[in-house]
Amino acid sequence: MFERLRSLCLAGGGWLSRLALIALGRSAGFSLDEIARMLGADGRPEIDRQLLADKAEGLEAPFES
């Protein structure tokens, strides 16, 4: 059982890593659509740095007032 779970974690970019990225993205305020665009077809992250910068700027704005 453990070996099957381990192989699932390591296969295809690691579903556990994808879940962690989804959880991190949601906690940072990203929509599921935005997060989906950050996951490539092969399941590996394809991070849009401009989207991250835009989101960070939007998060900082309320604190600058």
Phi and psi in degrees as GROMACS dihedral restraints (atoms count N, CA, C in turn):
[ dihedral_restraints ]
;  ai    aj    ak    al  type     phi  dphi    fc
    3     4     5     6     1   -61.2    20    10
    4     5     6     7     1   -42.1    20    10
    6     7     8     9     1   -63.1    20    10
    7     8     9    10     1   -38.8    20    10
    9    10    11    12     1   -63.6    20    10
   10    11    12    13     1   -44.6    20    10
   12    13    14    15     1   -63.4    20    10
   13    14    15    16     1   -42.4    20    10
   15    16    17    18     1   -61.7    20    10
   16    17    18    19     1   -43.6    20    10
   18    19    20    21     1   -66.3    20    10
   19    20    21    22     1   -34.7    20    10
   21    22    23    24     1   -66.1    20    10
   22    23    24    25     1   -37.8    20    10
   24    25    26    27     1   -66.3    20    10
   25    26    27    28     1   -34.9    20    10
   27    28    29    30     1   -88.9    20    10
   28    29    30    31     1   -18.5    20    10
   30    31    32    33     1   -80.1    20    10
   31    32    33    34     1   146.2    20    10
   33    34    35    36     1    56.9    20    10
   34    35    36    37     1    37.7    20    10
   36    37    38    39     1    87.0    20    10
   37    38    39    40     1    -6.4    20    10
   39    40    41    42     1    82.8    20    10
   40    41    42    43     1   104.6    20    10
   42    43    44    45     1   -64.7    20    10
   43    44    45    46     1   -28.5    20    10
   45    46    47    48     1   -66.9    20    10
   46    47    48    49     1   -38.3    20    10
   48    49    50    51     1   -65.6    20    10
   49    50    51    52     1   -39.4    20    10
   51    52    53    54     1   -64.6    20    10
   52    53    54    55     1   -41.8    20    10
   54    55    56    57     1   -62.6    20    10
   55    56    57    58     1   -40.5    20    10
   57    58    59    60     1   -63.3    20    10
   58    59    60    61     1   -41.2    20    10
   60    61    62    63     1   -64.6    20    10
   61    62    63    64     1   -40.3    20    10
   63    64    65    66     1   -63.0    20    10
   64    65    66    67     1   -46.6    20    10
   66    67    68    69     1   -62.2    20    10
   67    68    69    70     1   -43.0    20    10
   69    70    71    72     1   -63.9    20    10
   70    71    72    73     1   -44.2    20    10
   72    73    74    75     1   -62.1    20    10
   73    74    75    76     1   -42.8    20    10
   75    76    77    78     1   -64.6    20    10
   76    77    78    79     1   -41.0    20    10
   78    79    80    81     1   -68.2    20    10
   79    80    81    82     1   -22.8    20    10
   81    82    83    84     1   -89.0    20    10
   82    83    84    85     1     0.0    20    10
   84    85    86    87     1    95.6    20    10
   85    86    87    88     1    10.1    20    10
   87    88    89    90     1   -80.4    20    10
   88    89    90    91     1   143.2    20    10
   90    91    92    93     1   -76.3    20    10
   91    92    93    94     1   163.9    20    10
   93    94    95    96     1   -63.9    20    10
   94    95    96    97     1   -33.2    20    10
   96    97    98    99     1   -63.8    20    10
   97    98    99   100     1   -42.7    20    10
   99   100   101   102     1   -64.3    20    10
  100   101   102   103     1   -41.0    20    10
  102   103   104   105     1   -66.4    20    10
  103   104   105   106     1   -41.0    20    10
  105   106   107   108     1   -59.2    20    10
  106   107   108   109     1   -36.5    20    10
  108   109   110   111     1   -68.3    20    10
  109   110   111   112     1   -20.4    20    10
  111   112   113   114     1   -86.7    20    10
  112   113   114   115     1    -8.3    20    10
  114   115   116   117     1  -103.1    20    10
  115   116   117   118     1   118.9    20    10
  117   118   119   120     1   -69.6    20    10
  118   119   120   121     1   171.8    20    10
  120   121   122   123     1   -59.8    20    10
  121   122   123   124     1   -30.0    20    10
  123   124   125   126     1   -88.8    20    10
  124   125   126   127     1     3.9    20    10
  126   127   128   129     1    87.8    20    10
  127   128   129   130     1    -6.0    20    10
  129   130   131   132     1   -84.5    20    10
  130   131   132   133     1   146.4    20    10
  132   133   134   135     1   -62.8    20    10
  133   134   135   136     1   136.8    20    10
  135   136   137   138     1  -127.0    20    10
  136   137   138   139     1    82.4    20    10
  138   139   140   141     1   -74.8    20    10
  139   140   141   142     1   127.1    20    10
  141   142   143   144     1   -88.9    20    10
  142   143   144   145     1   101.2    20    10
  144   145   146   147     1   -62.9    20    10
  145   146   147   148     1   -33.5    20    10
  147   148   149   150     1   -67.0    20    10
  148   149   150   151     1   -40.4    20    10
  150   151   152   153     1   -61.9    20    10
  151   152   153   154     1   -41.1    20    10
  153   154   155   156     1   -62.5    20    10
  154   155   156   157     1   -43.6    20    10
  156   157   158   159     1   -64.1    20    10
  157   158   159   160     1   -42.2    20    10
  159   160   161   162     1   -62.9    20    10
  160   161   162   163     1   -42.5    20    10
  162   163   164   165     1   -65.6    20    10
  163   164   165   166     1   -42.7    20    10
  165   166   167   168     1   -62.1    20    10
  166   167   168   169     1   -41.6    20    10
  168   169   170   171     1   -62.7    20    10
  169   170   171   172     1   -41.5    20    10
  171   172   173   174     1   -66.1    20    10
  172   173   174   175     1   -33.0    20    10
  174   175   176   177     1   -74.3    20    10
  175   176   177   178     1   -31.4    20    10
  177   178   179   180     1   -78.1    20    10
  178   179   180   181     1   -27.5    20    10
  180   181   182   183     1   -53.0    20    10
  181   182   183   184     1   -46.8    20    10
  183   184   185   186     1   -63.3    20    10
  184   185   186   187     1   -25.5    20    10
  186   187   188   189     1   -84.6    20    10
  187   188   189   190     1   -14.4    20    10
  189   190   191   192     1   -84.5    20    10
  190   191   192   193     1   -13.3    20    10
